[in-house]
Structures are given as structure tokens and as C-alpha cells.
Amino acid sequence: MKFVQILEFKTTNVDAMLELDAKWTKATEGKRTATSIVRTLDRDKPETYLWIIEFPSYEAALRNNDLPETQEISQEMRKLSDGEATFRNLDVMGEEAL
């Protein structure tokens, strides 16, 4: 079953956050289990971002989280966040193109 994780965080330094994301993407090439990511900015909450990350399954997301590169980048991202990030862990019940 597909799995989606939503990461919500606040930061005043989104450019540095995006650089870390690019660093993670390069470092995990061939290893990561994430299949897609949508990066969004909340229009109603200044400096609040939501990244929507898709995985083939919950188990694949756990393997992705366990990668040393993911752990390292997560620590660096925490330093750039204003407060704690929120994670939403979602099993995909269905999807369709509209």
C-alpha cells in the first residue's frame, strides 16, 4: 500500500533548507525509497512549508528514514527550523487523476 508523509515546518531560511534537500537527493541517489516529493508554501501561514513525500509503502519509508544520509540531513534541517517539525504519516487509500 502506498504511503505518504507530510512534513510541516517553519523557517526563515528556506533557501538553506532547499540546499539541504538537494544535498540529500544527491547523497541518497540509488538508495532512497522516496518516489516523489511536492514542496509547498502555506499561503495562510507565513514561513510555513509542507513537503509531501510519497513512498511505495510504510516499510519503505522506514528504510528511507534509517539511511545515514537521511539522519544527517534531518539533524541539519532541525537547526534551520523555527520550532519542531510536524510529521503526518498517511496510508494511501486510493488515488485517481482528475
N, CA, C and O atoms as a printed pandas DataFrame, in Angstrom:
     atom_number atom_name residue_name chain_id  residue_number  x_coord  y_coord  z_coord
0              1         N          MET        A               1    0.844   -1.173    0.000
1              2        CA          MET        A               1    0.000    0.000    0.000
2              3         C          MET        A               1    0.894    1.242    0.000
3              4         O          MET        A               1    1.817    1.351    0.807
4              5         N          LYS        A               2    0.612    2.177   -0.911
5              6        CA          LYS        A               2    1.385    3.420   -0.953
6              7         C          LYS        A               2    1.257    4.172    0.361
7              8         O          LYS        A               2    0.270    4.046    1.086
8              9         N          PHE        A               3    2.286    4.957    0.643
9             10        CA          PHE        A               3    2.368    5.707    1.893
10            11         C          PHE        A               3    2.833    7.121    1.576
11            12         O          PHE        A               3    3.719    7.318    0.745
12            13         N          VAL        A               4    2.239    8.095    2.237
13            14        CA          VAL        A               4    2.612    9.494    2.048
14            15         C          VAL        A               4    2.950   10.081    3.418
15            16         O          VAL        A               4    2.238    9.868    4.400
16            17         N          GLN        A               5    4.033   10.811    3.454
17            18        CA          GLN        A               5    4.396   11.522    4.674
18            19         C          GLN        A               5    4.368   13.014    4.369
19            20         O          GLN        A               5    4.929   13.470    3.372
20            21         N          ILE        A               6    3.708   13.761    5.239
21            22        CA          ILE        A               6    3.695   15.216    5.119
22            23         C          ILE        A               6    4.572   15.772    6.229
23            24         O          ILE        A               6    4.353   15.504    7.411
24            25         N          LEU        A               7    5.556   16.541    5.832
25            26        CA          LEU        A               7    6.468   17.207    6.760
26            27         C          LEU        A               7    6.100   18.679    6.767
27            28         O          LEU        A               7    6.169   19.337    5.729
28            29         N          GLU        A               8    5.709   19.206    7.921
29            30        CA          GLU        A               8    5.373   20.621    8.045
30            31         C          GLU        A               8    6.375   21.279    8.976
31            32         O          GLU        A               8    6.632   20.793   10.078
32            33         N          PHE        A               9    6.938   22.392    8.519
33            34        CA          PHE        A               9    7.926   23.104    9.331
34            35         C          PHE        A               9    7.870   24.592    9.031
35            36         O          PHE        A               9    7.347   25.020    8.002
36            37         N          LYS        A              10    8.423   25.368    9.954
37            38        CA          LYS        A              10    8.561   26.812    9.775
38            39         C          LYS        A              10   10.046   27.124    9.709
39            40         O          LYS        A              10   10.854   26.532   10.424
40            41         N          THR        A              11   10.391   28.066    8.839
41            42        CA          THR        A              11   11.769   28.515    8.759
42            43         C          THR        A              11   11.829   29.897    8.129
43            44         O          THR        A              11   11.001   30.253    7.290
44            45         N          THR        A              12   12.813   30.660    8.543
45            46        CA          THR        A              12   13.074   31.948    7.909
46            47         C          THR        A              12   14.189   31.805    6.879
47            48         O          THR        A              12   14.582   32.781    6.239
48            49         N          ASN        A              13   14.694   30.589    6.725
49            50        CA          ASN        A              13   15.814   30.346    5.825
50            51         C          ASN        A              13   15.499   29.187    4.878
51            52         O          ASN        A              13   16.177   28.159    4.892
52            53         N          VAL        A              14   14.474   29.364    4.064
53            54        CA          VAL        A              14   14.057   28.281    3.172
54            55         C          VAL        A              14   15.126   27.960    2.127
55            56         O          VAL        A              14   15.235   26.812    1.697
56            57         N          ASP        A              15   15.908   28.942    1.716
57            58        CA          ASP        A              15   16.947   28.663    0.718
58            59         C          ASP        A              15   17.958   27.648    1.244
59            60         O          ASP        A              15   18.364   26.742    0.515
60            61         N          ALA        A              16   18.361   27.793    2.490
61            62        CA          ALA        A              16   19.295   26.832    3.091
62            63         C          ALA        A              16   18.629   25.461    3.238
63            64         O          ALA        A              16   19.276   24.427    3.074
64            65         N          MET        A              17   17.337   25.466    3.546
65            66        CA          MET        A              17   16.592   24.217    3.676
66            67         C          MET        A              17   16.533   23.502    2.322
67            68         O          MET        A              17   16.697   22.284    2.254
68            69         N          LEU        A              18   16.303   24.252    1.259
69            70        CA          LEU        A              18   16.269   23.665   -0.082
70            71         C          LEU        A              18   17.644   23.148   -0.499
71            72         O          LEU        A              18   17.742   22.134   -1.190
72            73         N          GLU        A              19   18.695   23.834   -0.087
73            74        CA          GLU        A              19   20.056   23.350   -0.369
74            75         C          GLU        A              19   20.301   22.016    0.325
75            76         O          GLU        A              19   20.883   21.105   -0.263
76            77         N          LEU        A              20   19.857   21.900    1.572
77            78        CA          LEU        A              20   19.997   20.624    2.282
78            79         C          LEU        A              20   19.199   19.526    1.593
79            80         O          LEU        A              20   19.656   18.387    1.490
80            81         N          ASP        A              21   18.012   19.871    1.123
81            82        CA          ASP        A              21   17.188   18.897    0.410
82            83         C          ASP        A              21   17.892   18.421   -0.856
83            84         O          ASP        A              21   17.882   17.229   -1.164
84            85         N          ALA        A              22   18.498   19.339   -1.583
85            86        CA          ALA        A              22   19.244   18.962   -2.798
86            87         C          ALA        A              22   20.444   18.090   -2.445
87            88         O          ALA        A              22   20.768   17.147   -3.168
88            89         N          LYS        A              23   21.098   18.407   -1.338
89            90        CA          LYS        A              23   22.239   17.605   -0.871
90            91         C          LYS        A              23   21.782   16.181   -0.546
91            92         O          LYS        A              23   22.458   15.213   -0.895
92            93         N          TRP        A              24   20.622   16.058    0.128
93            94        CA          TRP        A              24   20.084   14.740    0.462
94            95         C          TRP        A              24   19.738   13.971   -0.804
95            96         O          TRP        A              24   20.039   12.782   -0.909
96            97         N          THR        A              25   19.108   14.638   -1.764
97            98        CA          THR        A              25   18.710   13.979   -3.012
98            99         C          THR        A              25   19.926   13.393   -3.721
99           100         O          THR        A              25   19.891   12.264   -4.211
100          101         N          LYS        A              26   20.991   14.168   -3.768
101          102        CA          LYS        A              26   22.218   13.693   -4.428
102          103         C          LYS        A              26   22.862   12.561   -3.625
103          104         O          LYS        A              26   23.288   11.558   -4.197
104          105         N          ALA        A              27   22.933   12.719   -2.314
105          106        CA          ALA        A              27   23.614   11.734   -1.462
106          107         C          ALA        A              27   22.892   10.388   -1.407
107          108         O          ALA        A              27   23.522    9.355   -1.181
108          109         N          THR        A              28   21.582   10.397   -1.611
109          110        CA          THR        A              28   20.812    9.147   -1.492
110          111         C          THR        A              28   20.449    8.526   -2.839
111          112         O          THR        A              28   19.676    7.570   -2.898
112          113         N          GLU        A              29   20.999    9.062   -3.901
113          114        CA          GLU        A              29   20.690    8.518   -5.224
114          115         C          GLU        A              29   21.011    7.029   -5.261
115          116         O          GLU        A              29   22.105    6.611   -4.883
116          117         N          GLY        A              30   20.052    6.237   -5.718
117          118        CA          GLY        A              30   20.227    4.793   -5.796
118          119         C          GLY        A              30   19.931    4.071   -4.493
119          120         O          GLY        A              30   19.891    2.841   -4.474
120          121         N          LYS        A              31   19.720    4.809   -3.392
121          122        CA          LYS        A              31   19.454    4.196   -2.088
122          123         C          LYS        A              31   18.079    4.548   -1.541
123          124         O          LYS        A              31   17.447    3.734   -0.867
124          125         N          ARG        A              32   17.614    5.759   -1.831
125          126        CA          ARG        A              32   16.375    6.239   -1.208
126          127         C          ARG        A              32   15.173    5.476   -1.737
127          128         O          ARG        A              32   15.176    4.960   -2.854
128          129         N          THR        A              33   14.158    5.421   -0.910
129          130        CA          THR        A              33   12.923    4.745   -1.301
130          131         C          THR        A              33   11.805    5.739   -1.602
131          132         O          THR        A              33   10.746    5.337   -2.084
132          133         N          ALA        A              34   12.014    7.008   -1.333
133          134        CA          ALA        A              34   11.019    8.031   -1.686
134          135         C          ALA        A              34   10.900    8.066   -3.202
135          136         O          ALA        A              34   11.902    8.046   -3.916
136          137         N          THR        A              35    9.656    8.120   -3.688
137          138        CA          THR        A              35    9.440    8.101   -5.136
138          139         C          THR        A              35    9.094    9.477   -5.702
139          140         O          THR        A              35    9.300    9.728   -6.889
140          141         N          SER        A              36    8.565   10.374   -4.855
141          142        CA          SER        A              36    8.278   11.733   -5.317
142          143         C          SER        A              36    8.154   12.657   -4.110
143          144         O          SER        A              36    7.931   12.224   -2.980
144          145         N          ILE        A              37    8.310   13.957   -4.401
145          146        CA          ILE        A              37    8.144   14.965   -3.360
146          147         C          ILE        A              37    7.526   16.210   -3.987
147          148         O          ILE        A              37    7.888   16.615   -5.092
148          149         N          VAL        A              38    6.594   16.803   -3.262
149          150        CA          VAL        A              38    5.999   18.077   -3.642
150          151         C          VAL        A              38    6.325   19.032   -2.502
151          152         O          VAL        A              38    5.987   18.772   -1.347
152          153         N          ARG        A              39    6.980   20.130   -2.830
153          154        CA          ARG        A              39    7.354   21.132   -1.827
154          155         C          ARG        A              39    6.384   22.301   -1.936
155          156         O          ARG        A              39    6.209   22.870   -3.014
156          157         N          THR        A              40    5.752   22.660   -0.816
157          158        CA          THR        A              40    4.749   23.714   -0.856
158          159         C          THR        A              40    5.004   24.768    0.217
159          160         O          THR        A              40    5.675   24.519    1.219
160          161         N          LEU        A              41    4.447   25.949   -0.024
161          162        CA          LEU        A              41    4.451   27.068    0.920
162          163         C          LEU        A              41    3.000   27.347    1.279
163          164         O          LEU        A              41    2.161   27.494    0.390
164          165         N          ASP        A              42    2.699   27.421    2.557
165          166        CA          ASP        A              42    1.346   27.705    3.012
166          167         C          ASP        A              42    1.054   29.199    2.837
167          168         O          ASP        A              42    1.692   30.034    3.479
168          169         N          ARG        A              43    0.106   29.533    1.984
169          170        CA          ARG        A              43   -0.237   30.937    1.719
170          171         C          ARG        A              43   -0.809   31.641    2.947
171          172         O          ARG        A              43   -0.711   32.862    3.066
172          173         N          ASP        A              44   -1.402   30.878    3.854
173          174        CA          ASP        A              44   -2.066   31.470    5.008
174          175         C          ASP        A              44   -1.187   31.554    6.254
175          176         O          ASP        A              44   -1.556   32.207    7.230
176          177         N          LYS        A              45   -0.040   30.903    6.225
177          178        CA          LYS        A              45    0.861   30.894    7.382
178          179         C          LYS        A              45    2.262   31.263    6.900
179          180         O          LYS        A              45    2.959   30.423    6.331
180          181         N          PRO        A              46    2.678   32.494    7.120
181          182        CA          PRO        A              46    3.999   32.927    6.646
182          183         C          PRO        A              46    5.119   32.006    7.136
183          184         O          PRO        A              46    5.138   31.567    8.286
184          185         N          GLU        A              47    6.041   31.734    6.229
185          186        CA          GLU        A              47    7.237   30.938    6.509
186          187         C          GLU        A              47    6.924   29.513    6.969
187          188         O          GLU        A              47    7.729   28.886    7.659
188          189         N          THR        A              48    5.735   29.000    6.579
189          190        CA          THR        A              48    5.352   27.625    6.891
190          191         C          THR        A              48    5.349   26.822    5.599
191          192         O          THR        A              48    4.734   27.215    4.607
192          193         N          TYR        A              49    6.041   25.700    5.629
193          194        CA          TYR        A              49    6.224   24.868    4.442
194          195         C          TYR        A              49    5.725   23.463    4.725
195          196         O          TYR        A              49    5.845   22.960    5.843
196          197         N          LEU        A              50    5.167   22.838    3.707
197          198        CA          LEU        A              50    4.762   21.439    3.786
198          199         C          LEU        A              50    5.388   20.696    2.613
199          200         O          LEU        A              50    5.220   21.078    1.455
200          201         N          TRP        A              51    6.096   19.650    2.928
201          202        CA          TRP        A              51    6.669   18.791    1.901
202          203         C          TRP        A              51    5.909   17.486    1.948
203          204         O          TRP        A              51    5.775   16.870    3.005
204          205         N          ILE        A              52    5.410   17.066    0.796
205          206        CA          ILE        A              52    4.596   15.868    0.678
206          207         C          ILE        A              52    5.445   14.823   -0.043
207          208         O          ILE        A              52    5.785   14.980   -1.216
208          209         N          ILE        A              53    5.778   13.763    0.676
209          210        CA          ILE        A              53    6.737   12.773    0.184
210          211         C          ILE        A              53    6.024   11.438    0.024
211          212         O          ILE        A              53    5.362   10.962    0.946
212          213         N          GLU        A              54    6.166   10.840   -1.152
213          214        CA          GLU        A              54    5.489    9.578   -1.443
214          215         C          GLU        A              54    6.487    8.422   -1.415
215          216         O          GLU        A              54    7.631    8.545   -1.852
216          217         N          PHE        A              55    6.010    7.294   -0.885
217          218        CA          PHE        A              55    6.796    6.060   -0.801
218          219         C          PHE        A              55    5.940    4.900   -1.300
219          220         O          PHE        A              55    4.712    4.992   -1.288
220          221         N          PRO        A              56    6.565    3.815   -1.736
221          222        CA          PRO        A              56    5.782    2.654   -2.164
222          223         C          PRO        A              56    5.021    1.999   -1.008
223          224         O          PRO        A              56    3.990    1.362   -1.223
224          225         N          SER        A              57    5.536    2.158    0.230
225          226        CA          SER        A              57    4.892    1.544    1.398
226          227         C          SER        A              57    5.433    2.202    2.668
227          228         O          SER        A              57    6.428    2.927    2.632
228          229         N          TYR        A              58    4.767    1.939    3.779
229          230        CA          TYR        A              58    5.224    2.425    5.079
230          231         C          TYR        A              58    6.601    1.842    5.404
231          232         O          TYR        A              58    7.480    2.542    5.908
232          233         N          GLU        A              59    6.773    0.559    5.111
233          234        CA          GLU        A              59    8.050   -0.102    5.381
234          235         C          GLU        A              59    9.188    0.548    4.591
235          236         O          GLU        A              59   10.299    0.697    5.100
236          237         N          ALA        A              60    8.902    0.933    3.344
237          238        CA          ALA        A              60    9.910    1.621    2.523
238          239         C          ALA        A              60   10.255    2.969    3.139
239          240         O          ALA        A              60   11.414    3.384    3.103
240          241         N          ALA        A              61    9.271    3.657    3.702
241          242        CA          ALA        A              61    9.530    4.941    4.364
242          243         C          ALA        A              61   10.440    4.749    5.571
243          244         O          ALA        A              61   11.328    5.566    5.815
244          245         N          LEU        A              62   10.227    3.678    6.323
245          246        CA          LEU        A              62   11.082    3.396    7.472
246          247         C          LEU        A              62   12.518    3.132    7.040
247          248         O          LEU        A              62   13.459    3.598    7.682
248          249         N          ARG        A              63   12.687    2.386    5.950
249          250        CA          ARG        A              63   14.043    2.122    5.435
250          251         C          ARG        A              63   14.705    3.418    4.996
251          252         O          ARG        A              63   15.897    3.619    5.227
252          253         N          ASN        A              64   13.935    4.296    4.366
253          254        CA          ASN        A              64   14.453    5.585    3.929
254          255         C          ASN        A              64   14.904    6.409    5.131
255          256         O          ASN        A              64   15.959    7.042    5.101
256          257         N          ASN        A              65   14.102    6.396    6.179
257          258        CA          ASN        A              65   14.419    7.141    7.390
258          259         C          ASN        A              65   15.702    6.633    8.049
259          260         O          ASN        A              65   16.437    7.403    8.666
260          261         N          ASP        A              66   15.962    5.346    7.914
261          262        CA          ASP        A              66   17.134    4.745    8.542
262          263         C          ASP        A              66   18.443    5.006    7.791
263          264         O          ASP        A              66   19.518    4.704    8.308
264          265         N          LEU        A              67   18.366    5.560    6.589
265          266        CA          LEU        A              67   19.596    5.860    5.843
266          267         C          LEU        A              67   20.439    6.862    6.628
267          268         O          LEU        A              67   19.899    7.841    7.143
268          269         N          PRO        A              68   21.739    6.643    6.732
269          270        CA          PRO        A              68   22.604    7.598    7.443
270          271         C          PRO        A              68   22.494    9.017    6.869
271          272         O          PRO        A              68   22.543    9.998    7.611
272          273         N          GLU        A              69   22.347    9.115    5.555
273          274        CA          GLU        A              69   22.226   10.419    4.916
274          275         C          GLU        A              69   20.949   11.141    5.360
275          276         O          GLU        A              69   20.949   12.355    5.560
276          277         N          THR        A              70   19.877   10.386    5.507
277          278        CA          THR        A              70   18.615   10.973    5.970
278          279         C          THR        A              70   18.763   11.464    7.404
279          280         O          THR        A              70   18.306   12.557    7.737
280          281         N          GLN        A              71   19.393   10.669    8.245
281          282        CA          GLN        A              71   19.589   11.055    9.637
282          283         C          GLN        A              71   20.445   12.325    9.746
283          284         O          GLN        A              71   20.140   13.228   10.526
284          285         N          GLU        A              72   21.508   12.377    8.962
285          286        CA          GLU        A              72   22.414   13.537    8.990
286          287         C          GLU        A              72   21.709   14.811    8.529
287          288         O          GLU        A              72   21.790   15.845    9.193
288          289         N          ILE        A              73   21.027   14.736    7.403
289          290        CA          ILE        A              73   20.347   15.914    6.857
290          291         C          ILE        A              73   19.214   16.342    7.784
291          292         O          ILE        A              73   18.969   17.538    7.941
292          293         N          SER        A              74   18.523   15.390    8.398
293          294        CA          SER        A              74   17.441   15.725    9.328
294          295         C          SER        A              74   17.952   16.561   10.493
295          296         O          SER        A              74   17.295   17.509   10.922
296          297         N          GLN        A              75   19.118   16.206   10.998
297          298        CA          GLN        A              75   19.716   16.983   12.099
298          299         C          GLN        A              75   20.014   18.410   11.658
299          300         O          GLN        A              75   19.766   19.360   12.400
300          301         N          GLU        A              76   20.541   18.557   10.459
301          302        CA          GLU        A              76   20.859   19.890    9.942
302          303         C          GLU        A              76   19.578   20.698    9.699
303          304         O          GLU        A              76   19.537   21.901    9.955
304          305         N          MET        A              77   18.539   20.023    9.205
305          306        CA          MET        A              77   17.266   20.715    8.957
306          307         C          MET        A              77   16.628   21.190   10.257
307          308         O          MET        A              77   16.018   22.259   10.303
308          309         N          ARG        A              78   16.771   20.393   11.309
309          310        CA          ARG        A              78   16.213   20.798   12.609
310          311         C          ARG        A              78   16.816   22.121   13.077
311          312         O          ARG        A              78   16.126   22.948   13.673
312          313         N          LYS        A              79   18.086   22.310   12.808
313          314        CA          LYS        A              79   18.764   23.546   13.213
314          315         C          LYS        A              79   18.217   24.765   12.472
315          316         O          LYS        A              79   18.249   25.877   12.999
316          317         N          LEU        A              80   17.719   24.560   11.258
317          318        CA          LEU        A              80   17.193   25.663   10.452
318          319         C          LEU        A              80   15.705   25.913   10.691
319          320         O          LEU        A              80   15.169   26.941   10.277
320          321         N          SER        A              81   15.039   24.967   11.360
321          322        CA          SER        A              81   13.598   25.101   11.606
322          323         C          SER        A              81   13.339   25.989   12.810
323          324         O          SER        A              81   14.105   26.008   13.773
324          325         N          ASP        A              82   12.250   26.718   12.728
325          326        CA          ASP        A              82   11.777   27.516   13.857
326          327         C          ASP        A              82   10.780   26.654   14.624
327          328         O          ASP        A              82    9.592   26.639   14.299
328          329         N          GLY        A              83   11.248   25.953   15.619
329          330        CA          GLY        A              83   10.395   25.024   16.361
330          331         C          GLY        A              83   10.480   23.625   15.783
331          332         O          GLY        A              83   11.241   23.357   14.853
332          333         N          GLU        A              84    9.679   22.741   16.357
333          334        CA          GLU        A              84    9.662   21.345   15.929
334          335         C          GLU        A              84    8.835   21.166   14.659
335          336         O          GLU        A              84    7.800   21.808   14.478
336          337         N          ALA        A              85    9.303   20.298   13.801
337          338        CA          ALA        A              85    8.540   19.937   12.601
338          339         C          ALA        A              85    7.419   18.980   12.999
339          340         O          ALA        A              85    7.503   18.286   14.013
340          341         N          THR        A              86    6.376   18.958   12.186
341          342        CA          THR        A              86    5.263   18.034   12.380
342          343         C          THR        A              86    5.265   17.041   11.224
343          344         O          THR        A              86    5.417   17.420   10.063
344          345         N          PHE        A              87    5.095   15.767   11.560
345          346        CA          PHE        A              87    5.023   14.716   10.543
346          347         C          PHE        A              87    3.625   14.115   10.572
347          348         O          PHE        A              87    3.074   13.841   11.638
348          349         N          ARG        A              88    3.067   13.917    9.397
349          350        CA          ARG        A              88    1.802   13.199    9.264
350          351         C          ARG        A              88    2.085   11.958    8.415
351          352         O          ARG        A              88    2.611   12.061    7.307
352          353         N          ASN        A              89    1.737   10.809    8.937
353          354        CA          ASN        A              89    2.015    9.538    8.292
354          355         C          ASN        A              89    0.708    8.959    7.769
355          356         O          ASN        A              89   -0.176    8.595    8.545
356          357         N          LEU        A              90    0.593    8.876    6.443
357          358        CA          LEU        A              90   -0.688    8.584    5.812
358          359         C          LEU        A              90   -0.622    7.377    4.881
359          360         O          LEU        A              90    0.179    7.351    3.946
360          361         N          ASP        A              91   -1.463    6.381    5.138
361          362        CA          ASP        A              91   -1.639    5.283    4.189
362          363         C          ASP        A              91   -2.548    5.787    3.068
363          364         O          ASP        A              91   -3.587    6.392    3.334
364          365         N          VAL        A              92   -2.163    5.543    1.838
365          366        CA          VAL        A              92   -2.964    5.976    0.695
366          367         C          VAL        A              92   -4.079    4.967    0.480
367          368         O          VAL        A              92   -3.829    3.790    0.218
368          369         N          MET        A              93   -5.301    5.440    0.593
369          370        CA          MET        A              93   -6.469    4.562    0.417
370          371         C          MET        A              93   -6.884    4.454   -1.041
371          372         O          MET        A              93   -7.542    3.490   -1.432
372          373         N          GLY        A              94   -6.507    5.427   -1.838
373          374        CA          GLY        A              94   -6.830    5.420   -3.259
374          375         C          GLY        A              94   -6.367    6.715   -3.883
375          376         O          GLY        A              94   -6.168    7.715   -3.192
376          377         N          GLU        A              95   -6.199    6.694   -5.181
377          378        CA          GLU        A              95   -5.817    7.909   -5.903
378          379         C          GLU        A              95   -6.318    7.790   -7.332
379          380         O          GLU        A              95   -6.456    6.696   -7.880
380          381         N          GLU        A              96   -6.582    8.935   -7.909
381          382        CA          GLU        A              96   -7.030    8.959   -9.305
382          383         C          GLU        A              96   -6.698   10.313   -9.892
383          384         O          GLU        A              96   -6.684   11.327   -9.195
384          385         N          ALA        A              97   -6.435   10.311  -11.166
385          386        CA          ALA        A              97   -6.211   11.569  -11.898
386          387         C          ALA        A              97   -7.566   12.168  -12.205
387          388         O          ALA        A              97   -8.488   11.457  -12.605
388          389         N          LEU        A              98   -7.690   13.451  -12.022
389          390        CA          LEU        A              98   -8.971   14.126  -12.288
390          391         C          LEU        A              98   -8.845   15.054  -13.489
391          392         O          LEU        A              98   -9.817   15.709  -13.868
